[in-house]
Amino acid sequence: MSAEGHSEPRWLDMHLARRVAEFLPPSALPREGDAYFLPPYGELLLAMRKWQIHMLRVNMLRCVASSFGYRKKLAHDAQAGLMRALAETSLATGAQGAVYPEAEAEALEAVISNALSSLPFTFPQELVDAPESFLAVSHGDISGIISLLTSGTTGQGKRIFCTEEDLRQTADFFRHGMQFMIRPGREDSVALMMSGGRPGSVGSLFIRAMRELGVPCIVPGFVPPSGKSEDAMVGHLIDSAPTCLVGVPGQMVLLARHDRAHELARSVRSVLLSGDSVTPEAREAIARGLGAAVFVHYGLTETGLGGAVECPQLAGCHMREADLIHEILDEQGRPVEKGEWGEIVITTLSREAMPLLRYRTGDEGRILPDPCACGSVFGRLEVGGRMSQRLGLPDGSILRITDLDRVLYSLPYIQSYTPVVHGENSAMRLKLMLRVADGVGDTALFEAEKAVSALPGLQLCLAGDEAARKGLLPVMLVLERPRVVFGKHMQDVRTGQAKRCFVRAD
């Protein structure tokens, strides 16, 4: 299967073919000077699985030899179990592999799954409590340290270490994945609607990748909270005329429903969403408002930032399988069948500074069972949202941020929203602060009330007594932006915040 058989070159596959060349037969090696050459599908898939097994061995040895944290975590029987499972590689291959490389690749995928099952999990709190214990290189080899808050409510931060090679590989993934959206020499340009200042951040690596592609990139940053600053940013974007926007889903909906979105749409051809979950309703709102193709990226700082990105089929994110192995596990930590939902668990393969084994991301996702129509050998991941962003309701049901996204972003008047939770248990109340288009406040509020009231476990009311008697969560919808107390500090709750979450009000 060649790139010429598809309307869009398989940029990630071409990059993969060069990385796994040592595991390809001579007849399938990339040709010198042929930038678009691809090995046959089965040969490339098999080479990728062999590469994963090789790198899993390398990663395991690195953890045991250099990481104090993993030396403590990995009991002798776990190490022996991994090596035993990987030794089964020779039993999973045979003469049929030369004729049926896809079958051999499937057998090796089962070997990898069996090998991983013998390893312990790594939890986010461990990176909070003792991040340096997971270092596998000396401090002199560190090129970047990224501090970030946990996705929970503790406010404690993780420290993530990177070598120059770690950063280079991520930038390389960005460089190849972005070619689905932009082209050097096609007068494309990018506006990064995220932070780009911190060394080693996703923004700085993205800027580096665009520089290597020769594509201009401006960094307006996150959409500011005040109306005048927001309008000034939109005006700057219109004047700059980028062909591609990269940003957080909630803020891209806000731009797509801004009063001057039609002017921005004159130049924008594509939008890449990253940093938060994406519902079909949010994607449709952005696509309709900006008249652009909307792509999705998934990645974590802990695992090397770049993780998976959509191709022009827009049907799931192609996983970065040369550098990461994704598992989907149920609540008991057992693998689920492809196509079923569970927690995303990631093992790094080539990360030098801070290799991670079976890292529990806390994100919900599923791996799609069928190959992509684009012809890529990379599997596809769908992400459902952060498992921490669930609100237990009095009737025992669960309310997710994505549930609110689906009903609120389906309404054309809603530009953004913030869910604020007051109280606990039976005294809990939910306030939805809505930002709507000018002049449609009453209509938008009426439509939003109808949409939200259709969600199970909720009841719209002011006092909340009736809802409490029925075992439901009282919900109030408001259009203003009140001040909410957070501990000892006062903070303006910002509708259209970068990452949507349930804001706890003390």
C-alpha positions in Angstrom: 0.0 0.0 0.0 1.6 3.2 -1.1 1.1 6.9 -0.3 0.1 7.5 -3.9 -3.0 5.4 -3.3 -4.4 8.1 -0.9 -5.4 11.7 -1.4 -3.1 12.7 1.5 0.5 11.5 2.1 0.8 9.4 5.2 3.3 11.7 6.9 3.5 9.8 10.1 4.0 6.4 8.4 6.8 7.8 6.3 8.5 9.1 9.4 8.0 5.7 11.0 9.5 3.8 8.1 12.8 5.6 8.6 12.8 5.0 12.4 12.2 1.3 12.1 14.3 0.7 9.0 16.5 -1.9 10.8 13.5 -4.2 11.2 12.4 -3.9 7.5 13.4 -6.4 4.8 15.8 -5.0 2.2 13.0 -4.9 -0.4 10.8 -2.7 1.9 13.5 -0.1 2.9 12.8 3.5 2.1 14.4 4.5 -1.1 17.1 7.2 -1.1 15.8 10.5 -2.3 12.1 9.3 -2.4 10.4 11.4 0.2 7.0 9.7 -0.3 8.2 6.1 -0.4 6.3 3.7 1.9 6.9 0.0 2.6 4.0 -2.4 2.1 1.4 -2.1 4.9 2.1 -5.5 6.5 5.9 -5.1 6.4 5.7 -1.7 8.1 3.2 -2.9 10.7 5.4 -5.9 11.5 8.5 -3.7 11.7 6.8 -1.4 14.1 5.8 -4.3 16.5 9.4 -5.6 16.4 10.6 -2.1 17.2 8.2 -1.8 20.1 9.5 -5.0 21.6 13.1 -4.0 21.1 12.5 -0.6 22.7 10.4 -2.1 25.6 13.5 -4.1 26.5 15.7 -1.0 26.3 13.3 1.0 28.4 13.0 -1.8 31.0 16.8 -2.0 31.3 17.1 1.8 31.6 14.5 1.8 34.4 16.2 -1.0 36.3 19.7 0.3 35.8 19.2 4.1 36.3 15.9 4.9 38.0 15.9 4.5 41.8 12.1 4.7 41.9 11.7 1.8 39.5 14.4 -0.3 41.1 12.2 -0.1 44.2 8.9 -0.8 42.3 10.1 -3.6 40.1 10.4 -6.8 42.1 12.6 -9.6 40.7 9.6 -11.6 39.6 8.1 -8.6 37.7 11.4 -8.2 35.8 11.6 -12.0 35.2 8.0 -12.0 34.0 8.7 -9.2 31.5 11.8 -10.9 30.1 10.0 -14.2 29.9 7.1 -12.7 27.9 9.5 -10.9 25.6 11.3 -14.2 25.0 8.1 -15.5 23.6 8.7 -13.4 20.6 10.5 -16.2 18.9 7.6 -18.5 19.6 5.1 -16.0 18.1 7.0 -15.8 14.8 7.7 -18.4 12.2 7.8 -19.2 8.6 4.3 -17.9 8.1 5.5 -14.4 9.0 7.3 -13.9 5.7 4.0 -14.6 3.9 1.5 -13.1 6.4 3.3 -10.2 8.1 -0.1 -8.8 9.4 -0.7 -12.1 11.3 2.9 -12.1 12.7 2.4 -8.5 13.8 -0.9 -9.4 15.5 1.0 -12.2 17.4 3.7 -9.8 18.5 1.0 -7.3 19.7 -0.3 -10.1 22.0 3.3 -10.7 23.3 3.6 -7.0 24.1 0.3 -7.0 26.0 1.3 -10.1 27.9 4.7 -8.5 28.8 3.1 -5.3 30.1 0.7 -7.2 32.3 3.6 -8.4 34.5 4.6 -4.8 35.3 3.3 -2.6 38.2 1.5 0.6 37.5 2.9 4.1 37.9 0.5 6.6 39.5 0.4 10.4 39.1 0.8 10.9 42.8 4.2 9.2 42.6 5.4 11.9 40.3 4.2 14.5 42.8 5.8 12.9 45.9 9.2 11.9 44.5 9.7 13.0 40.9 13.5 12.8 41.0 13.4 9.1 42.0 12.2 8.4 38.4 15.1 10.1 36.8 17.1 7.8 34.6 19.8 10.3 33.6 22.1 12.7 35.5 21.1 16.2 36.2 23.6 17.5 33.7 21.7 15.8 30.9 18.4 17.6 31.7 17.4 20.2 29.1 14.0 21.0 30.5 12.0 20.8 33.7 8.2 21.3 33.4 6.2 21.9 36.6 2.5 21.4 36.3 -0.5 21.1 38.5 -2.2 17.7 38.9 -5.5 17.1 37.2 -7.1 16.6 40.6 -8.0 19.1 43.3 -4.9 18.9 45.5 -3.1 21.8 43.9 0.2 19.9 44.2 2.5 19.9 41.2 4.5 17.4 39.3 8.0 18.0 38.0 8.7 16.4 34.6 12.2 16.1 33.3 13.3 16.1 29.7 16.6 15.6 27.8 17.4 17.3 24.6 16.6 14.1 22.7 13.2 13.8 24.4 12.4 17.4 23.3 13.7 16.7 19.8 11.5 13.6 19.3 8.4 15.5 20.4 9.1 18.4 18.0 9.7 15.8 15.3 6.3 14.2 15.9 4.7 17.7 15.8 6.5 18.5 12.6 5.2 15.4 10.8 1.7 15.4 12.3 1.1 19.1 11.4 1.7 18.4 7.7 -1.9 17.1 7.6 -2.9 20.7 8.2 -0.2 22.9 6.8 2.3 22.8 4.0 5.7 24.5 3.6 5.6 26.6 0.5 1.8 26.9 0.4 1.8 30.3 2.2 0.4 28.6 5.3 0.9 30.1 8.8 -0.1 29.1 12.3 -1.4 30.9 15.3 -0.7 29.1 18.6 -3.4 30.0 21.1 -1.5 28.5 24.0 1.5 29.4 26.1 4.8 29.2 24.2 7.3 30.8 26.6 8.4 28.0 28.9 11.4 26.0 27.7 10.2 22.4 27.0 6.5 23.4 27.0 4.2 22.2 24.3 4.2 25.7 22.9 8.0 26.0 22.7 8.3 22.6 21.0 5.5 23.4 18.6 7.2 26.7 17.6 10.4 24.7 17.1 8.6 22.2 14.8 7.1 25.1 12.8 10.5 26.7 12.4 11.9 23.4 11.1 9.1 23.3 8.6 9.7 26.9 7.5 6.1 27.8 8.4 5.5 31.2 10.2 4.0 30.9 13.7 2.6 33.6 15.9 1.8 33.0 19.6 -1.1 35.2 20.7 -1.5 32.9 23.7 -4.7 32.0 25.6 -7.8 34.1 25.0 -7.7 36.8 27.7 -10.5 37.1 30.2 -11.6 40.7 29.6 -13.9 41.7 26.8 -11.6 44.5 25.4 -8.5 42.3 25.5 -10.4 39.5 23.9 -11.6 41.8 21.1 -8.1 43.1 20.6 -6.8 39.6 20.2 -9.4 38.6 17.7 -8.6 41.8 15.7 -4.9 40.8 15.8 -5.8 37.3 14.5 -7.8 38.8 11.7 -5.0 41.1 10.7 -2.4 38.3 10.9 -4.7 36.0 8.8 -3.3 32.6 9.9 -4.4 29.5 8.0 -4.3 27.2 11.0 -5.3 27.8 14.6 -4.0 25.6 17.5 -5.7 25.8 20.8 -7.8 24.4 23.6 -11.4 23.3 22.6 -13.4 25.6 24.8 -11.5 28.6 23.7 -11.8 27.7 20.0 -15.5 27.4 20.4 -15.4 30.9 21.9 -13.5 32.2 18.9 -15.8 30.4 16.5 -18.8 32.1 18.1 -17.3 35.5 18.4 -19.0 38.4 16.7 -16.1 38.7 14.2 -15.7 35.0 13.6 -16.8 35.4 10.0 -13.8 37.7 9.4 -11.4 35.2 11.0 -12.9 32.4 8.8 -11.6 34.2 5.6 -8.1 32.9 6.3 -8.5 29.9 8.6 -8.6 26.5 6.8 -7.8 24.2 9.7 -8.0 24.1 13.5 -6.0 21.7 15.8 -7.6 21.1 19.2 -5.3 20.0 22.1 -5.2 20.1 25.9 -8.7 19.0 26.7 -11.4 16.5 25.6 -13.4 17.2 22.4 -17.1 16.4 21.9 -18.7 16.2 18.5 -20.8 19.2 19.4 -17.7 21.3 20.1 -16.0 20.1 16.9 -19.1 21.0 14.9 -19.4 24.4 16.5 -15.8 25.3 15.6 -16.1 23.8 12.1 -19.3 25.7 11.4 -18.2 29.0 12.9 -14.8 29.1 11.2 -15.6 27.0 8.1 -12.5 24.9 8.8 -11.5 21.3 9.1 -11.1 20.5 12.8 -8.4 18.1 13.9 -7.7 16.6 17.4 -4.5 16.0 19.2 -4.0 14.1 22.5 -0.9 14.2 24.6 0.4 14.4 28.2 3.4 16.3 29.6 4.2 13.2 31.7 4.6 11.0 28.6 6.4 13.4 26.2 3.6 15.8 25.2 2.9 14.6 21.7 0.8 11.5 21.9 -1.7 11.0 19.1 -3.1 13.2 16.3 -5.8 12.9 13.7 -5.3 12.6 9.9 -7.7 14.2 7.4 -10.1 11.3 7.9 -11.0 13.0 11.2 -11.8 9.6 12.7 -9.7 9.1 15.7 -6.1 10.1 16.7 -3.2 8.1 15.3 -1.2 7.0 18.3 2.6 7.8 18.4 3.4 4.1 18.6 7.1 4.3 17.9 7.5 6.1 21.2 4.5 5.1 23.3 2.4 2.0 24.0 -1.2 2.7 24.9 -3.3 0.3 26.9 -7.0 0.6 27.8 -7.9 -0.9 31.1 -11.1 -1.5 33.1 -11.7 -0.4 36.7 -9.9 -3.6 37.9 -6.8 -2.8 35.8 -7.5 -5.5 33.2 -7.2 -4.9 29.4 -10.4 -4.4 27.6 -11.2 -5.4 24.0 -10.5 -3.0 21.2 -13.4 -0.6 20.8 -14.3 -0.7 24.5 -13.9 2.3 26.9 -11.5 2.4 29.8 -8.6 4.2 31.4 -5.7 5.1 29.1 -2.4 3.7 30.4 0.8 4.6 28.7 4.3 3.1 28.7 7.1 5.2 27.2 9.6 3.5 24.8 12.2 6.1 23.9 11.9 8.7 26.7 15.4 9.2 28.2 15.1 11.4 31.2 11.9 10.1 32.8 10.8 6.7 31.4 7.4 5.6 32.6 6.0 2.1 32.9 2.2 1.7 32.7 1.4 5.3 33.7 -2.2 5.7 34.8 -3.3 8.8 32.9 -6.7 9.2 34.5 -8.1 9.8 31.0 -10.9 7.8 29.6 -10.5 6.4 26.1 -10.7 3.6 23.6 -8.7 2.1 20.8 -10.7 1.7 17.6 -10.6 -1.8 16.3 -10.4 -1.2 12.5 -7.6 0.3 10.5 -8.0 3.9 9.4 -9.3 4.5 5.9 -6.2 6.6 5.2 -4.1 3.4 5.2 -1.9 4.1 8.2 -0.4 1.3 10.3 -0.9 3.4 13.4 -3.9 2.5 15.6 -6.4 5.2 16.5 -7.4 6.5 19.9 -10.6 8.2 21.0 -10.4 10.2 24.2 -13.6 10.7 26.3 -12.3 13.1 28.9 -10.6 13.2 32.3 -12.0 10.7 34.8 -11.4 13.2 37.6 -13.9 15.6 35.9 -16.9 13.6 37.0 -19.5 14.8 39.5 -21.2 12.1 41.7 -24.9 13.0 41.8 -27.4 12.3 44.7 -29.2 9.7 42.7 -26.0 7.7 42.1 -25.5 8.8 38.5 -22.4 10.6 37.2 -22.2 14.0 35.5 -19.2 14.5 33.2 -17.9 17.7 31.8 -18.4 16.2 28.4 -22.1 15.7 29.2 -22.4 19.5 29.7 -20.4 20.1 26.5 -22.7 18.0 24.5 -25.9 19.8 25.5 -24.5 23.4 25.8 -22.3 23.5 22.7 -25.1 22.1 20.6 -26.9 25.5 21.2 -25.6 28.2 18.8 -26.0 31.0 21.2 -23.6 29.6 23.9 -20.1 30.9 23.6 -18.7 29.3 26.7 -19.6 28.2 30.2 -18.2 27.5 33.7 -19.7 24.9 36.1 -19.3 26.0 39.7 -20.0 23.5 42.5 -21.2 24.8 45.9 -21.3 22.6 48.9 -21.0 18.8 49.4 -23.2 15.7 49.4 -26.8 16.5 50.1 -26.1 20.3 50.3 -24.4 20.3 46.9 -25.6 22.8 44.3 -24.4 23.4 40.7 -24.3 26.8 39.1 -23.8 27.0 35.3 -22.4 30.5 34.4 -23.1 31.0 30.7 -21.6 33.4 28.3 -23.9 34.0 25.3 -23.9 36.2 22.2 -25.0 39.8 22.6 -28.8 40.4 22.5 -29.9 36.8 22.9 -29.7 36.4 26.7 -33.3 35.4 27.4 -33.5 33.1 24.4 -30.2 31.4 25.2 -31.1 31.0 28.8 -34.4 29.4 27.9 -32.8 27.0 25.4 -30.0 26.1 27.8 -32.5 25.3 30.6 -34.4 22.9 28.3 -31.1 21.2 27.2 -29.7 20.9 30.7 -33.0 19.6 32.2 -32.8 16.6 29.9 -29.7 15.4 31.6 -30.4 12.7 34.2 -29.9 13.4 37.9 -30.4 17.2 37.6 -33.3 19.5 38.3 -33.4 23.2 37.6 -34.5 25.3 40.5 -33.5 28.2 42.7 -33.9 27.0 46.3 -33.1 23.4 45.6 -35.6 22.0 48.2 -37.7 20.2 45.7 -34.7 18.7 43.9 -33.2 17.5 47.2 -36.5 15.7 48.2 -36.3 13.9 44.8 -32.6 12.9 45.3 -31.6 15.2 42.4 -28.9 17.9 42.1 -30.3 21.4 42.0 -28.9 23.4 39.1 -29.1 27.2 38.5 -28.2 28.8 35.2 -27.0 32.4 35.2 -25.6 34.9 32.7 -23.5 37.1 35.0 -20.0 36.5 36.2 -20.0 36.6 40.0 -17.0 36.5 42.2 -16.4 33.2 43.9 -14.3 32.6 47.0 -11.5 30.1 46.7 -10.0 29.5 50.1 -8.5 32.8 51.3 -8.4 34.3 47.8 -10.9 36.0 45.7 -10.9 35.1 42.0 -13.0 36.0 39.0 -14.5 32.8 37.6 -13.8 33.0 33.9 -16.4 31.7 31.5 -14.4 30.2 28.6 -11.6 29.1 30.8 -8.8 27.3 29.0 -9.6 23.8 30.4 -13.1 23.1 31.4 -13.5 21.6 34.9 -15.9 21.7 37.8 -14.9 24.7 39.8 -15.2 24.2 43.5 -16.5 27.2 45.5 -15.7 27.2 49.2 
